[in-house]
């Protein structure tokens, strides 16, 4: 039996549509905040999520128009966060300083509605929930740290965006292709009532079955809620050993190449970040061992989004590389490969900004 339908606001319709598809399947009402052209398309045609399922040669297609829940899309000025039971943050971190988005994020913070981030980059107030981290000393890793000033850390949690997905370039922007169907892993809120919302959503998503010709299918990509605030930090090792090492001096490589070209260097970086999380208070069961990640990376045949953004001239990207470096330094730790990654990304961003200034 499904829980009471919830109203959920998600900022970001690209990656956000993956989580939205699971919530709609469970009968909840979702509003996606996105650009006008995206909103018009979603409101007129819904969205599609293609998802591989083990044992099937073809992916299944989740069509939002055929789901029990209701989806709508809107611009930043067309929603009031106070009208919702939960807010999801699914944009890239630099986007939160954009006009319109910045004001909406401030309204989310003031509403005190429970807010769950599914960004690679943890919102700065979330880090205030981790004993031993001086969050105020990490502002340099953020595009504009001031956008997080109004948040009460007790109303904010982090959900590790482990599932991988892309918008196929040949398709319309309301199509999402899941490339790695793993689970979203959310930490509890400080508030038990807020955590209960996540637990209800977790159970609702677990109960969903897809009506396939061969019979009802249990779908991958679940929501998993943990009592540990460290579970979402398991992504840090993956980002540093894989995603950011897709970035090269003058180009990019696939995540599979980044991890497996020099497996011992990858292992060294991964385990350094893993040990950093243990030093902060994580337990082994909160994290993912290198061997499991390395096996999953065999299927990651595209460069990570950070590398693609840099290659396309982005002047700002999410800087989880710099965040991890700064956290490590607070504990008196450093790794030469991570220092090289941060320097390389700094250099590439500087070049992109200089190129943009000349246009």
N, C-alpha and C positions, 0 to 999 in steps of 0.2 A: 504493500500500500504506500503510495506516494505521500510525501509531506504536504503541508499547505503550500499552494503556489506562492512563490516569492517574486518580487519585482527587483530586477538586477540591472544595474547600469554598467556598461563596459566601455572604457575609453580606448578606442582603437579597434577597427573592424577587420584588420588583416589577420593577425594571430588571434585576436579576440574572438573571431568567428569560430575557432576550434572549440574553445571553452563554451561559447554560446550554443553550439550545436548540441553539446552534451546536456546543457541546462534546458534547452527547448525540448529535447527528447524526453526529459523528465517532467515536462508540463509547466515549466516556469516561464515568466515573461521577461524578455531581455530587450533592452534598448542599447544600440551600438552608436557611439559617438564617432563621427568620421567626416571626411571631406564631402562637400555638397554633391559632387558627381557620384561618389560611392553611396551616399545616403539615398539619392534618387533611384539608383539601380537596385539597392537592397529593398527599398520600399515598394518597388514595382515588380521585381522578379525574385526576391529573397536571395539566399546564397546557397552555394553548394560546397560540401567538404568531401573530398575523396580520401578514403582511408583503407590502407591494406589490412587484411584480416588473415591470420595464419591459416593455412590449409586451402585458401582460395587463390586462384590464378589471377583473378581480376579484383581490383579494389571495389568496395561498396561505395555508393554515393549517398550521402546524407543531404537531402533537399529540405531546406528550412520550411518550405511551403507545405510539406507533408507531415510536419511534426506537431505534436499536441500543444506545445507552447506557442506563444505569440512573440514575433520579433518586429522591431521597428528600428529605424536609423534616424539620426538627428544631428544637427550641428551643435557646436559648443554652447551657443546662446539659447538653445531650445529646450534645455533640460534643467530640472531643479534636483540636485542630489538628495535633498531631504525627502523626496517622494519615494525613495527606494530603500530596500532592506539591506542591500549590499552593493558596493561599488568595486569593480575590477579595473586595474590599471594594466593595459596591454599595449601601450605605445612604447617606442624607444625612448630612453631617458632624455635625450636632447629635445624631444618634441614638447616636453612639458613647459618649456620657456616660451613657446610660440604664442603670439597674440590669440586670445580666445581660449586656448587650452590652459594657459596660465591662470586665467580668471576662473575657469571651471574647476581646476584643481584646488584653488583657494576656497571655492564654495564647498567642495567635497570635504576639505579639512575642517571648515567651520561647522558643517552639518553634524559632525561626529558620527555619521553613519559608518559602520564597519567597512573597512577598505582593504582589499586584498590585491597586492601587486603580483603580476606574473611577468615582471621584467627580469632580464639577466642582472641588471644593476639594482641592488636593493635600495628602496627609498631611504634617504638619510635617517629619518626618524626610527626606522626599523632597527638600525644599528645601535640606537640608544637602548634597546631592549637587551643587548648582549653585554653582560658584565665584562669589564676589562678592556672595552673599546672606548676610546675617546672620539666620539662621532664628530665633534666640532673640529678635530684635526684632519678630517677626511674630506673637507669641502672641495679641495683642489681636484678631486677625482670627478666632480660633477660639473656639468655644463653651466648650470646656474643653481647653486645649492639653496638659494633663497626661496625657491618655489616650494620648499618643504617646510618653511618656517612655521606655518600655522597648524601643522599636524600635532595631535596628541599621540605619542607612540602607542598608547593603549588601544587606540582605534585602528591600528594598522598592522597587517601581517604580510608575510611573504610566501609566495607559492613558486616553487622551482619550475621554470618553464622547460622541463625536460623533453616533452614531445617536440619533434622537429617538423616544420611545415613551410611550404613556399607557395607563393602565388605564381602559377605557371605563366611565363611572359606572353604566351600565345593566347591566353584566355582573358575573359573579362575580369575586372577586379573583384567580382563577387564569387570567385572560385578559389578554393584553397586545396592544396595537395599535401597530405600528411606523408612525410618521408621516414619518420621514426616514431612509431605509435607507442611511446612509453607513457608513464603516468605523470599527472600534475601532483606535486607533493607540497602540501601547505602546512605551515606551522600554525599552532593554535593562536588565538588572540589572548590578550591578558584578561579579557572579559569572558566569563563562562557562557553568557547568553549569546555573545557573538560567535564563539566557537561552536555552539550548538547549531547555529545556522549552517556552518560548513559541514558539520557531521550529518545533518539532514540531507544536504545536497550530495554528499558522498554516498549515502545510502540510496538516494533516488537514482543517481547515475549508475550505481551497481545493478539496480533492478531492471535497467533498460535492456530490451532485446530488439534486434533489427529484423523486420519481417522479410527474410530471404526466401527464394524459391525452394531451397533445400530445408527450410524450417527456421525457427527463430535463432538468431545469432547473438552471442554475447560479444560486444564490441570492445576493442582495446581503447586506451586513453581514459583512465579512470581518474577520479579525484581522491587523493589519500591525505588524510588529516592526521598530523602528528602532535603529540604533546611536547616534543622537543623543538625549541626555536632554532636549532642548528640544522635540521633536516634540509631546508632549502639551500644551505651553504654548500651542500655536496656538489652543486653546479660549479662552484669556483674552480675546483681542480680541473674539471672538464674544459672550462673556458680558457684557462691558462695553458693547459697542455695541448688543446686542440684548436679552439676557435681563433684565438689571437695568434697562434703560430701558423695559421693560414696566410697571414700577412707576410709578404716578402719585401725586399728592398725596393723592387720596381714592379711588383705585380701581386699575384696571389696563387694559392694552391688549394687543393681540396682538403677537407678535414681528414680524410683517410690518409692522404700523403703527409699532412702535418704530424699526425700521430705515428705513422708506421715507417716513415723514411728513416728516422733515427729513434728507434723504440726505446733505447736506454735513456736518451735525453728526455723523451716524453715521460717516461716513468719517473725520472728524477724531479721534473717540474711538478707532475701530478702529486707525487708523494710529499713533496715539500709543502704544497698547499693543503693536502690532506692532514699533515702533521700540524700545520698552522691552525686548522679548525679544531683539532684535538686540544691544542694548547688553549684555545678560547673556551673550551668546555664541551665540545661535541664528543659523542661516543662512537665507537666503530660502527655500531648498528645504525647510526644516523647517516653514514657516508657510504660511498660506493667504491669498492676496491678497483685498483687500476685495471686488472685483468678483465673485469666485466665491461669497463668503459672501452678498453682497447678493442674488445670483440665487437661492441656496438659501432665503433668508429669505422670498422671495415665497410659499413654500408653508407657512410657519409661521403657521397661522391660529388659534393658541391662545396665550393668555398663557403665559409661562415659568413653571416650577414655583415659583420664588421669589416671583413676583407672586401666584400662586394661594394659596400658603401664607400670605403676609401678609394677603391678602383674607379668608382663613378664620380669622384671629386668631392665627396662629403667633407664639410669643414668641421663638423662635430660628429662624434660617434659615442656610444656607451663606452666608458673607460673602466670596466671591471678589472682590467690589467693594472691600472694605476691604483685602484682601490685596494686590491690585494697587496700590492707593493707597500702602500702606506700602512695598512693594518700590520703587515709583517714587521715593518720598521718600528712600530709601537712596541713590539715584543723583542726588539733587538735582532731581528732575523732578516736575511736577504738571500736571494738566489740570483746568480749572474745571468741566467737565461731570462728571468723575469725582468731584470734591469734592462737587458737588451731589447726585449719586447716593448717596454714602455718608451725607451728612447726611439725605437723605430716608429712606433705609432705617433709619437710627438713630431718626428721629422716628416712623416707622410702628411699629417694634418697641417703642419706649417706650410708645406709645399702646396697643398690644395687651397689654403687660404690665400697664399700669394698669387696663385694662378687665377683665383676668382677676382682678386683685387685688380688684376690687369685687364679684365674683360670690360 
